Amino acid sequence: MKKLLILISCVLTISCQSQIPKGFSYLSDIDSTIQSELRYITHNNFIGKPIDGYDKNTVIITTPAAKALHKVQSKLADFGLSLKVFDAYRPQRAVDHFVRWAKVLNDTVMKQEYYPDVAKKDLFKLDYIASKSGHTRGSTVDLTIVDTKTGKELDMGSSYDFFGTASHPFYTNLTKKQRSNRLLLRNLMLEAGFKPYAKEWWHFTLKEEPYPETYFDFPIK
């Protein structure tokens, strides 16, 4: 009897931990074919270490945004392509982690890869770091397109989370193919009801986001 009660307690604990707020979904429950690589659960990001609030490599996003991404994925699938998500819902504690890091000016471990031409002291002024993020409202997503046959990302002309003008959607020093790849992603996301961000080719927010003024802080698990 004691073992049974312990088992029930464990099951309930796991169930409680897996709950997410009403209006949110695990993206894989809406479309399991969309690929993901949550950089903030790894050391491969602009800070160089896992970020607070990212406890599991799973994509959480508001349900309307997830359904909109499914529409984009359906169109890409006809051409042997797939979306690949780098980040979606981001807990406020993760944003707070970014802010704390940005204030430690001598911590520049990943500077050469992610912000070689930007002084760390200017990250706030240039809007690369902020105390609030649209991601925390749950309907913003960072993503790219991959070739499903090769598994390789399409060449967008700059890497994800690169802080610099090369990441601006209409950066001029691009090849014809790079420009075409960016426009493909942008146009499909616009058609699905997302709006782009002027400084990042990978960043889109659902226009009709369900929580436009709410910043969540539940962990990703």
PyMOL commands that set and color helices and strands:
alter all, ss='L'
color gray80, all
select helices_A, chain A and resi 2-18+27-30+39-41+63-77+92-102+111-114+120-122+134-137+165-167+176-191
alter helices_A, ss='H'
color red, helices_A
select strands_A, chain A and resi 24-26+35-36+60-62+81-87+140-147+194-197+200-206
alter strands_A, ss='S'
color yellow, strands_A
deselect
rebuild
show_as cartoon
